[in-house]
Amino acid sequence: MRIDQAIRFVLENREVLAAFVVALIAVVKVTAWGKAQAAALDAVVGVIERIGAHEVKSGVARTEHGLTAAAKDALRDSVAKADPKKSPLKIGWRIVREIFRGI
């Protein structure tokens, strides 16, 4: 592709390229927000596991049935990271789980 063709392509498809850039920025922002939320959940669950707050654990267990499937999985992953008796799912299995959840 020549430079003049590239410039013509950009000028002819300005709206499409702008929409693509906006969508890309939104995905990056949402991903960063999700990672921050997961880190906060991991920190809270880690503290609860370390101090052994049985009242909090039982309260979370009672409300877990009302959560969405994604929230339940996130909670299980956080508990598995904090609890030395449990092992979290490998990253590959978590990706496969998310792909099938979207179908």
C-alpha positions in Angstrom: 0.0 0.0 0.0 1.4 3.4 -1.0 1.3 6.4 1.3 -1.2 8.2 -0.9 -3.5 5.1 -0.7 -3.1 5.0 3.1 -3.9 8.6 3.4 -7.0 8.2 1.2 -8.1 5.2 3.2 -7.9 7.1 6.4 -9.7 10.1 5.0 -12.5 8.0 3.5 -13.0 5.9 6.7 -12.5 8.5 9.3 -15.7 7.7 11.3 -14.9 3.9 11.3 -11.4 4.5 12.5 -12.6 6.9 15.2 -15.2 4.4 16.4 -12.5 1.7 16.5 -10.2 3.9 18.6 -13.0 4.8 21.0 -14.0 1.1 21.4 -10.4 0.1 22.0 -10.0 2.8 24.7 -13.2 1.6 26.4 -12.0 -2.0 26.4 -8.7 -1.0 28.0 -10.5 1.1 30.6 -13.0 -1.6 31.5 -10.2 -4.2 31.7 -8.2 -2.0 34.1 -11.3 -1.4 36.2 -12.0 -5.1 36.4 -8.4 -5.9 37.4 -8.6 -3.2 40.1 -11.9 -4.7 41.4 -10.3 -8.2 41.4 -7.3 -7.0 43.3 -9.5 -5.3 45.9 -11.6 -8.5 46.3 -8.4 -10.6 46.7 -7.1 -8.2 49.4 -10.4 -8.4 51.4 -10.6 -12.2 51.1 -7.0 -12.5 52.1 -7.5 -10.5 55.3 -10.7 -12.5 56.1 -8.8 -15.8 55.6 -5.9 -14.7 57.7 -7.9 -13.5 60.7 -10.3 -16.4 60.4 -13.5 -14.3 60.6 -16.0 -17.1 60.7 -19.0 -14.7 60.9 -17.9 -13.0 57.7 -17.3 -16.3 55.9 -20.7 -17.6 56.8 -22.4 -14.4 55.7 -20.6 -14.5 52.4 -21.7 -18.2 52.0 -25.3 -17.2 52.7 -25.3 -14.5 50.0 -23.3 -16.4 47.5 -26.4 -18.1 46.0 -27.8 -14.7 44.9 -24.7 -13.8 42.9 -24.2 -14.1 39.2 -22.1 -17.0 37.8 -19.2 -14.6 37.1 -19.3 -13.1 40.6 -19.4 -16.6 42.1 -16.3 -17.6 40.1 -14.5 -14.5 41.0 -15.2 -15.1 44.7 -14.1 -18.8 44.4 -10.9 -17.7 42.7 -10.1 -15.1 45.4 -10.8 -17.6 48.2 -8.6 -20.2 46.5 -5.7 -17.6 46.2 -6.0 -16.7 49.9 -6.6 -20.2 51.4 -3.5 -22.3 51.5 -5.6 -25.5 51.5 -7.1 -24.6 48.1 -5.4 -24.0 44.7 -6.8 -21.5 42.2 -7.7 -22.6 38.6 -4.9 -22.3 36.1 -5.2 -19.3 33.8 -6.0 -21.4 30.8 -9.0 -23.0 32.6 -10.2 -19.5 33.7 -10.0 -18.3 30.1 -11.9 -21.3 28.8 -14.6 -20.8 31.5 -15.0 -17.1 30.4 -15.3 -18.0 26.7 -18.0 -20.6 27.4 -19.8 -18.2 29.7 -20.1 -15.8 26.8 -21.7 -18.3 24.5 
